Amino acid sequence: MSYSYSGRREFGFARKQPVEVDKEYEAKIEDISRRGDGIAKIEGFIIFVPNTKQGEHVKFKITRVGNRFAIGELVQA
């Protein structure tokens, strides 16, 4: 296993995220965040998709990828 140092005072496992910026994906909105954004998951990785409702199957484009989650933009409901 490989470890990465995030620049902070904690260590974590280095892991490639299952989504990439500017690529489109489809998934079901499984839940709604406290801020009202839809939550989808790809390979267990959380993607927040604004303007969606729980239960919808949507197509979205990734606009930002972080270490623990990504942000998507609705393409098609």
N, C-alpha and C positions, 0 to 999 in steps of 0.2 A: 504494500500500500504506500501511497505517496501522501505527504502532508504539505500543506501550503500555509504560509504565514500571511495573514491579511493586513499586516501593518498595525494592527491593534495588539492588545496583550493576550490574545487567545489564539489557539491553534485549531485548525479544522481540516477535514479531509478534502483534498483537491477532487473536484467532481465536475465533469462537463455537463452543462445544462442541456436538457432534451429539446429546447427550443432556441431559435436564432432570430435576431432582429431582422425585420423586413420580410420574413417568411410567413405564409398563411397556414393556418391550422383549423381543424374543425373539432368541436367537443361539445359536450352537454354542460350547461351551467348547473352545477351541483348545489350551490349555496349562494347567499348574498352576504357581502361584507358589512361591517358596521357603518361604512360610508355609503352603502347602497350599490356598490359595484358587484357584478356577477363574478362568481368564482368557478373557474374551470380547472381541470387538472389534466396534465399530459405526463404519463409515466410517474404520477405522484407529485409532479412539480406544479405549484400553484400559479395560475395566471388570473389576474384581475382584469375583467372586461366590462367597462362602463356601459350603461344604457342597455343592459340585458336583464332578463327575468329568470328566476329559478325554473328549471325544467326545459328551457329552450335549448335546441340544438343549433349552434351558431358557427359561423365562419369568422375568424378574426385574424388580424395581422399583428405580429409582435412589434411593439414600438420601443420597449426597453426591457433588458434582462439584468436582474440582480443575482446575488448569491442564493437568496431564498425564495424569490418569486419573480414573475415577469408581469408586464403591463401590455395588454392587447387593445386593439382598436377594432370595433365591430365592422365587418365587411358585409355580412349577409346573415339575416336571421333565419 
